[in-house]
Amino acid sequence: MKDKIDFSGLRALIVNCTLKKSPIPSHTSRLIDLATGIMEREHVTVDYIRFIDHEVPPGESPDMTEYGWETDEWPALFERVLQADILIIAAPIWLGQQSSVAKKLIERLDGMSSETNSKGQYIYYGKVGGCLITGNEDGIKHSAMGILYSLQHLGFSIPPQADCGWIGEVGPGPSYGDTEWQGKTIDPPKGFDSDFTNRSVTFMTYNLMHLASALNKQGGYPPYGNSSDAWEKGERWEFRKPGGGRG
C-alpha cells in the first residue's frame, strides 16, 4: 500500500447497542469484528463495551443516582469515552431505526456535553464519531442520520462516509453472521461475502482513523471563536445587526 500512515497511538471505543445481554451472541458484534480487525492491524488500541451489560438508567444527568436510581455505571463508562479518540456507535435496527439502547447511550452522552476540555471547548471537541448498523429490512441510512447528527451536535467530528452496515432481505430471515437458517447451512456466514458491506466498513474505519490522526497532530481544534469558557466569561463576539450593523 502506498503512503503508509502510522495510526499507532490512537484509541477507539466501540459501543455495541444490541438488545442482547452477554453471553447471548450478537449479530452486531460480528460486524464490529471487521472494523476492530482493521484498526488493530493499524495498531490502534480498541476498547469495547456491550452497553446493555451495564446498569445504566436513562436520563440526562451525569449520575442518575442523584435522581432516585440505585445504581448508575455511566460515570465509569464515560471515563472510557474520554480516553478514546474515536467513538463508534454500533446498533441493530428495530422498527426501521436504531435500538432503544443506542438512544439511551446518546442521551447519556448528551448529559455530559456541557463539560469542557482543557481549552474551554465542549468536551467532545477533537473526538471523531461514526456508526455501524445491522438488521433485517431497511433502516441503515435512517438510523445513521439520527446517530451521526446527534454526535456532531454534541461536538464530535464526522468524516466522509462515517457509516456502514448490513441488512438482509425484507421480512424474517438470517441475520449477519448466521451459519444456519431453518435447518439449512449458510456458507460463508450470512453477509460475510457482501462486497458493499466489506468496502463500506473499510472506508468508514480508515476515514475515522484519518480524521482522528489529523486532529491529534494539530492538537484538536483551536479555541479561537469556539471556547465555551470564554463565552461564559463575557468574551463574546460582537454580532452585527442585519445590514452590517449600520442601521
N, C-alpha and C positions, 0 to 999 in steps of 0.2 A: 504494500500500500504506500502510495506517495505521501510525502509530507506528514510523517508520523507525528502525532501530538501526544504530549505527556499529560495524562489526566490524573496521575497519582497525586494524592493529597486531597482530592475531592471526596466528600462524604454524601451519600444518598440515603434517603429514608423512603421506603415503600410501605404504604399502609393499605392492607387488604381489608376492604369493607364488605366482605362476604357476610351472609347471614348465618353461616355455619360455624359453630364453635369447634375448636380443636378437640379431638383428633379427626373429626369428620373431614374427608378430603374436600378441598376447594378447587373448583374448575378455574377460578380466577387466579389461584396461586400457580397453576400450571403455565399460564401466560406470563405471569410475573417472572417465572424462572427464565424466560427468554431475555427479558430486559436485565435481570440480575446477572445472567451469564455474560452478556456484552460488557456491562460495567466492571465486573470482576476481572475479565480478561484485559481491561484497560486500567487495572489496578486502582479502581475506585472502591472505597470502603462502603459496603451496602448494609444498612440496618433494615430490619423487617418487623412490622407489627401486624398481628391479626387483631383488629380493633375490638371485635366482639368478645374476645377472650378477657378483656379488661372491664372492671367495674367503672364505667364512665357514664354518668347520668346526662340527660340533655340539659342544656342551659347556656347562658351567655356570660356566666361569671367565671373567673379564673379557678375558683374552688367552690364547688356546689355543696360541700359540707357546711358552708356558711348559710345555706338556704334550705336546711332540713334533710339533706341526703346524708345517710350514714357513712357512705364510702365514696370517694372520688379519686381515681387513679390518674386523672388528667394532668395534674401538676407535674408528676414524674414523667409522663409521656411527652409533655410539652418540652421538657429539657432535651429530649431526643430530637424534637423538631428543630430546636435552636442549634443543635450541633450539626445539622445537615445543611449542605449547600443546595441539594436537590430534593424536592418532595414530589413523589408520585402517588396520587390517589388512585387506587385500583378498585373498581366497583362492578358488581354484576348489575344487569338490567332487570327491573321489576316494573311491570305495567308501563313500559316504554321510557323509564327514567332511572337514574341512579338509585341505589339502595337507600333505605332509611338510615342505615349505619353510616353511609357516606355523608348524608345530610347532617347527621349529628356531629360527625368529625368537623365539617365545615363550620357549624355553629360554634363548636368549642375553639376552633382556630380564630373565629371572629371575636370571641370573648377576650382574646389576648391581643387583638390588633391595635389597641390604643397604647400598648407598651412601646418604648422607644429603644433604639440601639445606641451605641456609643457616640454617634453623630447627631443624635436627637431626631433621627428619622423613625418612621414607624418600623416596628420590629422585623417585618418580613422583607424590608428593602435589601436587595442584594441576593436574595434566595430565588431559586428557579423552580417553577411548577409545571407539572404535566399530569396526564391521566391515562389510565388503561381500563378498557371496558370489555366485559364479556357477557354473553347471554344468548337466548334464543329469540328470534324475531328482531324487529327493528328497534333502534334506540341509541346507537353509538353516538351519532352526532348530537342528538338532543341532550344526552347525558353529558357529553364532553363540553357542550356550550355552557351548561349550568356550572359544572365544576371549574372550568378554566376562567369563566367570568368571575366567579367568586374568588378564586385565587388571585387574579390580577387586581381585583378591587381591594383586597386586603394588603396588597403590596408586593406580591410575588411577581417575578418577571417571567413572561411566557414566550418561548422561542417559536420559530416557524414549525408547523406540523408537530404540535406538542401533545397529540392524542393518537391512540391506536386502539385496535380492538378486534374482536371476532364475534360473529353471530351466526347461528345456524339457520336452518330453513324455518319458514313460518310454521308455528304450531309445535306441539311436543316433539321432542327428538333428542338425539345425543348432544351433550354439551362439550365444550372444548376439552380435549384430552381424554375423552371416553374411549375405552378399548372394546366396549361391548354394548350392544343395544338390542333389546328384545330377543336375546339369545344368539345374536349374530356377532361375530368378531369383527372389529374395526381395526384395520392395519394399513397404513400407520394410524396412530390415535387420531381421533376426530380433530380436524383443524391444523394438525401439525404440518400438512403439506400445502397450506394456503400461502401462495406466494405473496398475495396482497398483505395478509396479516404479518408475515415474516418481514416484509420490506418496511411496513409502517412502524412496527416495533423497533426495527433497527434505526430508521431515520429519526423517530422520536427520541430514542435513547441517546444517540450521538448529538442531536440538536440540544438536548438538555445539558449534556456534558460540555459542549462548545460554549454555550452561553454562561454556564456556571464558571468555567475556566476563565473566560474573558472578564467576567465581573470580579473574580478573585484577583486577577492580575492587576486590575485597576483599582482595587480596594473598594469595590462596590460602587454605589452612586455618590457623586459629590453632594454635599449637603446644601449647595447653593440653590436657594429657591424652594427646597422641599423639606426643610427642617421643622418638625412639629414643635420642638422646644423653642426655636426662635420665634415661631408664630405666637406661641402662648406667652412669650415674654414681651410681645408687642413690637417685634422687629418685622412688621408686615410690609409687603409690597404696597406701593401707592397705586391703587387701581384707578384707572381713568374712567371718567364718565363717557357715555356714548358720544362719538364725535371728537375723541381725543381729549376730553376734559376742557374744551374751550368755551363751553356754554353752561 
